[in-house]
Amino acid sequence: MEDLEQEVPQEVKLVVTEEMRSYLYDITKWARFLSIVGFVFAALLILVALSIPSIIAGNPGLAKQFAPLGQGGSIVLTIIYLLLGLFYFYPSILLFRVANRGKQGVLFGDQESLDVAVLSLKSLFKFWGIMTIAVIVGYFLLVFVVGAGMVAR
């Protein structure tokens, strides 16, 4: 009979070339830029959300449009814009982490920082994947509801 030897998995070592380090460094620059733009958009959305009640109250024509909803219309819009601001803020934080920790990992050869950067990048892609699935499901539900509404006529 043959001896069944259990193979011990060997530790895999990846080699990061200088060209790869250059690419990672360029990625961190773009990640920083996109994170700052994301922070600005998130702040603008939050400022708009907080000013919606005063905008509606100060414009009688706009207040008439929200009359069926009463004061709830401005509250609903405020909540929607706050949520949109938070949805922009979270990926911006992840990108900022990728930029800072990735740059530190590439420049100083810090493996732990590079690990955190890649983990943040994984979280970013996971977030956008979940959001994409939610939007696709929302579109299908919208098509279904509109189709059902047309059939009910």
Residue pairs with C-beta under 8 A, 6 or more apart in sequence:
16 24
21 106
24 102
24 105
24 106
24 114
25 102
25 103
25 106
25 107
27 98
27 102
28 98
28 99
28 100
28 102
28 103
28 106
28 117
29 99
31 95
31 96
31 98
31 99
31 102
32 95
32 96
32 99
32 100
32 103
34 92
34 95
35 92
35 93
35 95
35 96
35 98
35 99
36 92
36 96
38 88
38 89
38 91
38 92
38 95
39 89
39 92
39 96
41 88
42 85
42 86
42 88
42 89
42 92
43 85
45 81
45 82
45 84
45 85
45 88
46 81
46 82
46 85
48 81
49 77
49 78
49 79
49 80
49 81
49 82
49 84
49 85
50 78
52 74
52 77
52 78
52 81
53 74
53 75
53 78
55 62
56 62
56 63
56 66
56 73
56 74
56 77
57 63
57 74
66 73
66 74
69 76
87 131
90 127
91 124
91 127
91 128
94 120
94 121
94 123
94 124
94 127
95 120
95 124
97 116
97 117
97 120
98 117
98 120
98 121
98 124
101 113
101 114
101 116
101 117
101 120
102 113
102 114
102 117
104 110
104 113
105 111
105 112
105 113
105 114
105 115
105 116
105 117
106 114
